[in-house]
Amino acid sequence: MRFTFGTCSRHTALNMYKQTCTNLLELSSAKVTEWLASFDSVITDCDGVLWVYGKAIDGSVDVMNTFKATGKNIYFCTNNSTKTRSELLKKGVELGFNITENGIISTAHATASYLKRRKFNKRVFVIGSEGITQELDAVGIKHTQIGPDPMKASLAEYMSQHLKLENDIGAVVVGFDEHFSFPKMMKAASYLNDPDCLFVATNTDERFPMPNMIVPGSGSFVRAIQTCAEREPLVIGKPNPAICDALIKQNVIDPARTLMIGDRANTDILLGYNCGFQTLLVGSGIHQLSDVEQWRQSKNPEDKKLIPDVYLPKLGDLLPSFANSRSGTIH
């Protein structure tokens, strides 16, 4: 059965909950319904919101598919540069999400698109994975090979016998690279010593907490190269609003009536703030209510930008709100 959520004043929910971190579970069903009616488009992060460790988070598939069934535009927006859009599409469909490739915004694809728009015609030195190189291949941009590049000798011997710099590199692109190494950092910084060489970062996510360990994120590699090269990168991914520029400039979405969902405030929620979206933080990933409380107490104005409009422990907690509306149209 197709159902709708009635109508809502253009800015009602946006003004009511702006940066208040209101817990939707504590609102009446009427208020949640009003909030649901305040946006037409949904942009969501993937890891920590929709799935974790390759498995869908309970209720996330039903919520996103219901958003789409009610006529909302849905987009998956990820800073994960290890996958192409087609690979992300395959994963989403296998998990049960009703999504199309045009509904996927990825940093690997966005990076290749950026270079193509610039009519880039040199080679790219890639610190990253196949997600980046395959997207570069798709638009006809040449690049170096990826994979291990270990330190084969002492530094002196490496510089004199093993270090080889190519003369046609016009850009350094840095994403997630499980084979990150001293030689890669040295080569990147050497290429970037040329001010005409572009420095592009897919994203700056610092780390990925896991049970009993911390996995370094792309941001760790980016900052190492940034320090060594003494250059600031162009960051393609969240929270840079450029990743949503096409949707906004082509009037595909109205920022005031767009909801950004995420689990990491300094990328997802900050993207929402930078673009003028409504924001929903879910507690199924990186940041929690305890983090929000610290930002509330902080005197740093930058921390205030990380406070979401609304909050849910997990996205699937919206399901009862949909169920309450299945009897028909709610006004």
C-alpha positions as a printed Julia matrix, in Angstrom:
331×3 Matrix{Float64}:
  0.0    0.0     0.0
  1.33   3.43   -0.9
  0.93   6.05    1.8
  2.0    9.63    2.39
  2.74  11.82    5.34
  0.54  14.76    4.46
  2.03  18.22    4.1
  4.3   20.37    6.18
  5.36  23.98    6.2
  8.57  24.38    4.21
 10.75  25.17    7.22
  8.69  23.98   10.2
 10.77  20.99   11.28
 14.01  22.58   10.14
 13.49  25.58   12.43
 11.98  23.58   15.27
 14.8   21.07   15.71
 17.8   22.88   14.24
 20.92  21.61   16.08
 18.94  20.47   19.11
 19.73  16.73   18.89
 16.08  16.0    19.64
 15.48  12.3    20.29
 12.73  11.27   17.88
 11.73   8.44   20.22
 10.67  11.03   22.76
  8.33  12.85   20.36
  4.65  12.1    19.84
  3.69  10.16   16.71
  2.08  13.35   15.37
  5.34  15.28   15.76
  7.37  12.51   14.08
  4.85  12.45   11.23
  5.21  16.2    10.86
  8.97  15.8    10.78
  8.75  13.04    8.15
  6.71  15.39    5.96
  9.34  18.14    6.17
 11.77  16.55    3.7
 11.49  15.17    0.17
 15.01  13.79   -0.27
 17.17  11.59    1.92
 20.96  11.34    1.7
 22.43   8.71    3.95
 25.84   7.45    4.91
 26.3    3.68    4.54
 28.76   2.12    6.99
 27.39   2.46   10.51
 23.97   3.63    9.3
 22.72   1.08    6.78
 25.15  -1.76    7.34
 28.14  -2.79    9.43
 30.71  -5.5     8.68
 28.79  -6.25    5.47
 25.49  -6.96    7.23
 22.42  -4.72    7.14
 21.61  -3.06   10.46
 18.24  -4.19   11.77
 15.42  -2.17   10.19
 17.59  -0.05    7.9
 16.45  -1.78    4.69
 12.77  -1.35    5.54
 13.18   2.3     6.49
 15.05   3.28    3.33
 12.73   1.3     1.08
  9.73   2.91    2.79
 11.22   6.35    2.23
 11.39   5.51   -1.47
  7.9    3.98   -1.52
  6.49   7.22   -0.12
  7.98   9.18   -3.0
 11.15  10.48   -1.38
 14.39  10.59   -3.38
 17.05   8.48   -1.69
 20.82   8.63   -2.1
 23.61   6.6    -0.55
 26.63   8.85    0.1
 29.85   7.19    1.22
 33.41   8.28    1.87
 34.52   4.7     1.22
 36.88   5.0    -1.75
 37.62   1.27   -1.97
 34.44   0.54   -3.94
 33.13   1.72   -7.31
 29.53   2.83   -7.65
 28.64  -0.43   -9.38
 30.18  -2.42   -6.52
 28.29  -0.36   -3.95
 25.11  -0.86   -5.95
 25.64  -4.61   -6.01
 26.18  -4.67   -2.26
 23.12  -2.55   -1.56
 20.83  -4.61   -3.79
 22.09  -7.87   -2.28
 21.22  -6.55    1.17
 17.71  -5.68   -0.04
 17.9   -1.91   -0.62
 15.83  -0.52   -3.5
 18.53   1.72   -4.95
 19.91   2.59   -8.4
 23.44   3.48   -9.46
 22.41   7.1    -9.98
 21.4    7.11   -6.33
 24.93   6.34   -5.15
 27.4    9.11   -4.37
 30.91   7.76   -3.8
 34.23   9.5    -3.33
 36.03   7.28   -5.85
 33.51   8.19   -8.58
 33.43  11.85   -7.51
 37.23  12.06   -7.63
 37.36  10.68  -11.18
 34.53  13.02  -12.21
 36.39  16.0   -10.74
 39.54  15.24  -12.74
 37.53  14.65  -15.89
 35.77  18.04  -15.5
 39.2   19.66  -15.24
 40.16  17.97  -18.54
 43.06  16.36  -16.71
 45.43  14.74  -19.24
 48.43  13.55  -17.24
 48.84  10.5   -15.0
 47.62  10.16  -11.44
 49.8    8.83   -8.65
 47.29   6.8    -6.64
 47.58   5.93   -2.99
 44.43   3.9    -2.61
 42.63   0.86   -3.93
 40.85  -0.52   -6.99
 37.79   1.59   -6.28
 39.76   4.67   -7.33
 41.68   3.13  -10.23
 38.59   1.51  -11.76
 36.68   4.81  -11.65
 39.68   6.55  -13.26
 39.74   3.85  -15.95
 36.04   4.44  -16.6
 36.71   8.07  -17.58
 39.94   7.36  -19.45
 42.42   8.82  -16.97
 45.82   7.14  -16.71
 47.24   6.24  -13.32
 49.96   4.37  -11.48
 49.47   0.85  -10.18
 48.23   0.17   -6.68
 49.3   -2.43   -4.15
 52.35  -2.97   -1.93
 55.35  -0.67   -2.29
 57.53  -1.66    0.66
 60.8   -0.22    1.9
 63.34  -2.59    0.33
 66.49  -1.29    1.98
 67.91   1.43    4.19
 66.8    4.96    3.38
 70.15   5.82    1.8
 70.13   2.72   -0.37
 66.47   3.21   -1.27
 67.05   6.78   -2.46
 70.14   5.88   -4.47
 69.05   2.57   -5.97
 65.3    2.04   -5.75
 63.45   5.37   -5.8
 62.07   6.09   -9.26
 59.97   9.18   -9.89
 57.94   9.4   -13.08
 57.88  12.64  -15.06
 54.25  12.6   -16.25
 52.46  12.73  -12.88
 50.02  15.63  -12.69
 48.03  14.67   -9.61
 48.34  12.74   -6.36
 45.1   11.11   -5.2
 44.97   9.69   -1.69
 42.3    7.35   -0.38
 42.22   4.29    1.83
 45.32   2.16    1.25
 46.02  -0.91    3.36
 49.49  -0.96    1.77
 50.4    2.6     2.78
 54.18   2.86    3.18
 57.17   5.16    3.59
 58.06   4.9    -0.12
 54.52   5.89   -1.13
 54.61   8.91    1.18
 58.03   9.92   -0.13
 56.92   9.66   -3.76
 53.7   11.58   -3.11
 55.5   14.42   -1.34
 58.12  14.56   -4.11
 55.45  14.86   -6.83
 53.63  17.48   -4.78
 56.79  19.56   -4.55
 55.69  20.73   -8.01
 53.03  23.39   -7.29
 51.22  22.45  -10.51
 50.66  18.9    -9.3
 47.14  18.49   -7.9
 46.7   17.11   -4.37
 43.33  15.37   -4.04
 42.03  13.46   -1.02
 38.98  11.25   -1.35
 38.13  11.88    2.31
 39.66  12.56    5.71
 37.95  10.02    7.98
 40.51   9.58   10.73
 39.86   6.03   11.92
 37.46   3.14   12.24
 36.95   1.81   15.77
 36.48  -1.95   15.9
 36.27  -4.42   18.78
 39.66  -4.37   20.54
 41.4   -2.39   17.8
 41.55   0.82   15.76
 41.88   0.77   11.97
 43.51   3.92   10.5
 41.28   5.75    8.04
 42.15   7.63    4.87
 42.58  10.83    6.85
 45.58   9.34    8.62
 47.36   8.83    5.29
 46.24  12.2     3.93
 47.59  14.07    6.93
 50.92  12.26    6.8
 51.38  13.36    3.19
 49.97  16.81    3.92
 52.62  17.3     6.63
 55.46  16.0     4.47
 54.43  17.88    1.32
 53.45  21.07    3.14
 50.4   21.21    0.9
 46.67  21.37    1.62
 44.6   18.81   -0.29
 41.32  19.31   -2.06
 39.0   17.01   -0.12
 36.35  15.46   -2.35
 34.25  13.63    0.22
 32.13  14.58    3.19
 32.0   17.14    4.78
 32.96  19.05    1.62
 29.67  20.24    0.08
 31.21  19.74   -3.38
 30.17  16.1    -3.24
 26.52  17.22   -3.41
 27.05  20.2    -5.73
 25.56  18.52   -8.78
 22.34  17.59   -6.98
 21.94  21.11   -5.61
 22.99  23.12   -8.68
 20.78  21.04  -10.99
 17.83  21.56   -8.61
 17.5   17.81   -8.11
 17.19  18.42   -4.38
 16.08  21.36   -2.25
 18.6   21.66    0.62
 15.97  22.85    3.1
 13.85  19.78    2.33
 16.72  17.28    2.31
 17.62  15.04    5.25
 21.22  13.94    5.83
 21.57  10.78    7.93
 24.89   9.74    9.42
 26.75   8.15   12.3
 29.87  10.34   12.12
 29.27  13.96   12.99
 32.48  15.47   11.6
 31.69  14.11    8.13
 27.96  13.33    7.79
 26.38  15.89   10.11
 28.91  18.56    9.15
 28.11  17.94    5.48
 24.46  18.54    6.33
 25.38  21.77    8.12
 27.56  22.93    5.22
 24.83  22.24    2.66
 21.87  23.53    4.68
 20.3   20.07    5.04
 18.31  18.77    7.96
 20.37  16.25    9.93
 19.77  12.96   11.74
 22.49  11.3    13.82
 22.12   7.58   14.47
 23.95   5.9    17.35
 24.75   2.69   15.48
 28.23   3.8    14.44
 30.94   6.27   15.44
 29.43   9.13   17.46
 27.07   8.88   20.41
 24.96  11.19   22.57
 27.91  11.55   24.95
 29.87  13.16   22.11
 27.01  15.54   21.38
 26.93  16.59   25.02
 30.64  17.47   24.84
 30.0   19.62   21.77
 27.13  21.35   23.55
 29.45  22.25   26.43
 32.29  23.29   24.15
 33.11  26.96   23.62
 34.51  26.2    20.18
 31.99  27.38   17.54
 33.24  24.66   15.18
 32.01  22.01   17.63
 28.5   23.46   17.53
 28.31  22.61   13.83
 28.52  18.92   14.75
 25.28  18.93   16.74
 22.51  17.22   14.72
 18.9   18.31   14.51
 17.5   14.97   15.6
 18.74  11.63   16.92
 17.86   7.93   16.88
 19.71   4.97   18.4
 19.45   3.31   14.98
 17.65   4.08   11.72
 15.33   1.09   12.14
 13.73   2.83   15.12
 11.69   4.81   12.59
  9.73   1.69   11.58
  6.93   2.12   14.19
  6.29   5.62   12.8
  5.75   4.15    9.35
  3.58   1.39   10.77
  1.34   3.93   12.5
  0.66   5.59    9.15
 -0.22   2.49    7.15
 -3.92   2.99    7.75
 -3.79   5.79    5.2
 -2.72   9.36    4.72
 -1.71  11.2     7.89
 -2.19  14.95    8.12
